[in-house]
Amino acid sequence: MTAAGHLLAHETIYDGVREIKEELGIEVGFTDLISLEIIDYSVIKAELIDNEIAHVFLFKSQKTFADFRLQKEEVSGIVRAKFTDFCQLWLGGKSVITIEGFKINKSGENTLLKKNVDKNDFVPHDISYYETIIKLIKKEIKMMHG
């Protein structure tokens, strides 16, 4: 699960947790987040140039899909994949992985979803972005488990 949002000029990273509440409908305190890194990245596609500084956090959760109340104007669904599959998709070994979750249909109801996806189904970040995120998450998992 990811929640991403843009901060206003007068806001700090501590205000970023409001995006989690607004978009995903769950309460998360800033102290519940594990800071991974600040990543500068740029996406250039056709006439779009998106330069961002991303403060990346990890949130360890036992929540189920039923706990989420999505903001349908911002989020069309939520899915999960095995972390090992995600790593193999971006680092090599798999060209397709299975995701499962739900999406909001036209009448506003949650519809179960399970399908195979490839890299083109993800946000179009440069592969180095995904490589960095994977490396940071693996490092944190290793620290959690000694």
N, C-alpha and C positions, 0 to 999 in steps of 0.2 A: 504494500500500500504506500502511496506517496500522497502528500498534500503539498501543494506549492502555491505560493502567492507572492504578490509584490507589495513591498512596504512603501508607505507614503514618506515623503521627505522628512517629516517630523517624528516618524516612528523608529523604534529600535528593533533588534532581532527578538527581543522579549515580546513584542507585539505580534510576532509571527504566529504564535499559538492560536490566535483568533481565526486564522485561516483554516486550521484543523477543525475547530468547532463549526465554522461557517460551512465548509465544504463537505465534511465527513460526519458532523453531528456527534462527535465524541469529545468529552472533556479531557484535555491533556495539559498538565502543568509544565511550565518551562523546565522545572527541575526533573521532570520525568524523561526528558530528552537527553540523549547521549550525543554530544557534539563530536562530529567526525572531522570536518575540515571546511575551509572556505575555498570554493573552486571558482576561478574565473573561466568563463567559457563564452563562446560566440557561435551562433548558428546563422549561416547565410544560405537562404533558399529563395530562388527567384528574386522577388523584390523585397524580401524580408531580411533585415539584419537585426539580430537579437543578441545584444551584448549584455551579459549578466554577471553578477557576483552572487554565487549561491552559497548560503550558509547551510551545510548539510548535517542533518541530525538523524539519529537512529532512535526508534521507539519500540521497545520490547513490550509486546502485548499478548494477552490471552483472549482478546475479544473475538467474538464470532461475527459473521456477516449480519446477524440480526441486531447487533449493537449499533450499527451505522445508520444514520439518517442523512442521506445525500442531498445536497443542494442541487436540484435538477438543472438549474440555470448554469451551473459551473461544472458539475460532475455527472457523467452519463452512466457510470457504473463503477464497480470495484471488483478486482480480481486478484488472485494470488497464484503463485507458481512456486515450486520447490526451488530453494536457493541454489542447489547444485545444478539443476536444469538451467536456471538463469545464467549461471556462470559459464556453463558449457555452450550456451547460445552465443554469448559475447566473446568468450575466450577461445572457442573452438571445441569441436566434438559433437555438436548438435546444430542443425539448421532450423529445427522446429521444436517447440516445447508446448506442453499442455498447460492451459490456464483454466481456472474455474472461479466462479463468483456469481455476480448478478448484474443486470443492467436495468435501467428504468425504461419501460416501454412508453409508447405515445400517450397512453391513458394514465401514466404516472405510477404504474405498479412495477414492483420488482419482478424480473423474469430471470430464472436460473440460466446460467451460461457456463458451458464447458466446451472449449475448442482449442485447436492447435493454432499457434501463431509463430511468426518469424520476426526478424529484426525490424522489418518494415512496419510492424504493428505497434512499435514503440515510438516515443517522442524522438524526433530526428536530431539527437545529439551526436556529436562526433564520437567514434568508437572509444577514443581516449577518455571521454567522460565516464562511460560505462565501466571501462577498465579501472579507473580511479575509484569509483564507487564500490566496485566489487572488492578491490584491494583493501579499502578502508573497513568494509563490513567484515571481511575475513579476519582482519587484524583485531577488530572488536570482539568477534566470536571467540577467537583464540584467547583473548584476555579474560573473557567471561568464564571459560572452561579450563583456564590454567594451562 
